[in-house]
Amino acid sequence: MLKGSTPAGMHRSIMVDECMYYLGLQDDSIHCRNDSSIRALPETRIDTLDLIIAIDCTLGYGGHSLEILKRISLKPGSQLISLDQDVVEMKRTELRLKNEYLTKFALNINHQSTGKYDDPALFQAYNLNFANLLSLMQLKNLTGKVDCILADLGYSSMQIDNPDRGFSYKLNGTLDMRMNATDTSVLSAYDYTTKVNASALSSILLEYGDEPLHHEIAKRIKMVTPRTTLKLRQCVQDVYNHYNVNRNMKEDVTTALARTMQAIRIEVNDEMSSLDSLLESIPLLLKPGERVVA
């Protein structure tokens, strides 16, 4: 297996025990793999609740959602509401979950962003950006009734390893970077960098990437108008080769590439606005004193 690749079936959800523990869904005896650096919680709520309403803001491969389901499925009337804006990966996750868990869990996965919002099924998944979480929960009459929220922010290894998505500078692909590649209302990274002026692009590279050569990289991108990830990589390399800011050029260019692509991805997907909406909705969704893990 090539380094950095994530073939089907090999994806590992991160920090599962820790997430379940801080969500209040883990057995106290496990104590996060006995990690003494992790502060113990006063109690594990799963044993004290008749039913549990949980939210997974980023379904992704489904690993965290399945761990939550294993715990709350023993509580009749419990619900897990999972969201993901990536319809491409969501359909793959739907197929995997149905093949592996159809007989164990009641599945209702909706990848058209419309449908029956008052569904009380154990597991419900919606093709929605978590910026729309509050509206969804209002339609379901579940505001102020949620016991725990998980938000595994960022993008996934499946998205990175698919060159067609345009998230990685290591693989040649169309410069897209949209979390929902089917949403024609959102500009791709190529369309964005083509339409925006150099000054605005420079500001984005600084604000979301802390890129020291933001002016120079923005000007180079505007001059070249790269359509692919490797063309974008070449733009950054050209700038750093020209300025030769210090001796360790390989490390500098790699870091600059990561900063540049991060900044463009955040802007294309309006990630900061979505995060603001999520943070504002959390106090309206949770029961008093309940938990969010991000």
N, C-alpha and C positions, 0 to 999 in steps of 0.2 A: 504494500500500500504506500503510495506516495505521501511524503510528509505534507500535512496541511489539508489532505483530502478527507472528505467525510462521506463514504459510500453508504447507501441505504442499509439501515440496521446497525450502524456503528456509532450513531450520534449518542452522546452522553449528556444528559441534562446536568447542569452544574449545581453543586451544593444542595442536593436534594434533602438530605437529613437536616441540614441547618435551616433550610426554608420551611420544612414541615414543623420543625421545632418552634421556630419563632412565629409561625402562623397559629401555634397552639394545637397542632394536629399530630404531634409526635409523642410517642411513649416517653415519659420522663426518665425511664431507666436507660435510654439510649444516650442521652446527654450529648447529642451531636458528635458521635464517635469518640466520646470521652475526652473531648478537647477542652482542657482546663482554661484556655484563653477565652472561651465563650461564656458570657455571664448567664447563669441559670435564671429562668423565669419563675415567678412565684407559684404558678400552677399551669397545668396543661388543661385547656378548656374542653377538649373533645369529650372528656368523661363527664362533664358537668352540663352538657347541652342535650336537649331532646332531639333537635335537628340542627343542621348547619347550612348556612347560605354562604358560599365561597365564590370568589371571582378570580379568574386567571386572565390578566389583561393581555397576555401574549401567548396564545396557544402553541405556536411554532410546531415542533415535532410531536408535541403532546406528552412529553415526559413528566413535567410537573403536574399537569392536569390529571394524568393517570395516578400519580402518587396521592393526590388529593382525593380522587375518587375511591381509592382503596380504603381510605379512612372514613369518609363521610357516607359511603354506600351502606354502612351498617346502621345508619340512623334514618329510619323511614321519614320521608318528607323532605330530606335534604336536597339541595340543588348546587350544582357547580355551573356557573355561567362563564364560558371562555370566549375570548375575542381574539381575532387576528385580522389585520387589514390585507395580508398577503394571500390573495385568492389562489395563487399557483401552489404555494406550499400547503395551504389549508385543504385543498382537494386531495393532495397526496396523504396528508395526515388523516383525513376522513377515511380514505381507502384502507390505510393501515389499521386504524382503530376498529373499523367494521370487521376487517378480516381477523383481528386478534382478540377483540373484546366484545363483539356483538352479543354473544350469549351471556356475558357477565354484566354489562352495563347498558342501560337504556340510552341510546344515542339519538340526538336530534341535532344534526349539523346543518346550518343554514348558510350557504355561501352566495346568496343573492342579496343580503342585507335587508330583506323584507320577510314578512311572514307572521307567524303566530307568536306574539310577544308574551302572551299570558301562559305559555307552556310551562307546566310544573315538573317536567321530566328531570330525572336525576342529573343528566348531562346535556347541556345546551351550548352550542357554539355558534357564534355569529361572525360573519365577515364584516367587521366594523373596526375602525380606528378607536382606540380607547378614549379619544377625545369625546366620543359620543356615548360613553358609558353611562353617564348620568341620565341622558334622555332615554336610553334603553331601560334602565332600572326604574325610571318613572313610569314607563309604559307597563312594566311588569309589577308595579306597585310594591317594589322592594326597597325603596329608599329608607334609610335608617334601620334596616333589618339585616344587614350584612355582618357576618362574623369575622371574615378575614379576606384580605385582598393581596394577591401576588402580582408584582409587575417586574418581569425580567426584561429590562429595557435594552434597547440596541437592536442589532441585527443578528441573524443566525449563521452558523457554519454552512447550512444548506444553501443559503442565499449567496454566501461568499464563494462557495465552490462551484456555483453554476455560472459559467462565463457569460451566458445570455443576459444575466441580471445586471452585469456591469459594476459590481461592488468591489472587485479586487483588481489591484494593479499588477498582480502576478499572472493573471490569465487574460488573454485577449478577448474582448467582447464589446458589444455595443455599449456606449456610454449612456446607460439608462438610470440605474440607482433608485427607481421608484419602488417603494415597499409594495404597492399594488400596481403591478405592471400592466394591468388591464384598465386602469383608470385614465381615460384619455383627457380628463380635466386637469391632470397634473402634468407639468412639463417634465420630460426626461432631463437627465443631467446635460446631455448634448444640447437640447433645445434651450435649457436655462442659460448655459454658458454662451450660447450663440446670441440670445436676445438681450441679456443683461449687459450694461456697460462696464468698462474696466474698473471704474471707481467703485461701483457697487459690488462687483466680484471681489475686488481687493478687500473691501470692508468685511465681507463674509469670511474670507480666508483668515483674516485677523481675528474676528469675533468668535468664530466657531472652530478655528484650528490653531490659533496662536502662532500662525506662520510668520517668521521674521521677514521673509522675502515675499510678502503678500503682494506688494505693488508689482514686483517684477514678474511673478508667476501669473498674476492676473493679466498683465500686458501680453505675455507670451501666449497664454490660452486664447486671448482675443485675436491675436495675430494668426495663430494656427487653426483655430476652431476645430479641435480634435473630435472625431466621431467615435473613437474607440478608446478603451482603457489604456492600451499600450501607447497610443498617440498622446494621451494625457500624461502618461508616465514620462514620455520623451520631453514634453514641455517642461516638466519639473526638473528633469535631469539637465536639460539645456541651460536653465537658469542657474542651477548650482555649479555646473561646469564653468559657466562664464564668470560667476562671482567668486568661486573657489573659497568659500567663507572660512574653512579651516581644513586641516589635513585629512581627517577621517571622512572622506567624501562619500564612501559607500553608506556609512551610518547616517550621515546627514541627508542624503537623497532618500533613503528608505523612510526615515522619520518624516521628512517633508512630504513624501507621497501619502503617507498615512494621514497627516494633518490636512492635506489638500482634499483628499477624497472624503474624509470625515466631514469637513466643512461644507462641501458641495452636497453631500448626502443629507445632512441636517437641514440645509436650506430647501432642497428639492422636496423633501417630505414634510416640511413645516414642523419639525419634531419638537421645537421649543414651545410652540403654541399648543401642540397636542399635550405635552407634558404639563403645561400650565393648567389646561382644562382638567386633566386627570387630578392634579393636586387640589384644585378647587372643589372637585366633586367628592373627594374622599370623606371629608367630615359629614357630608350629607348622606353618604351611603352606609357608613359603619354604625353599628350600635355603639353607645358610649363605652369607652374603655377598650374597644376591640382593636384589631391589629392589621397593619399593612407591612409587607416585606417587599423591598425594592432594591 
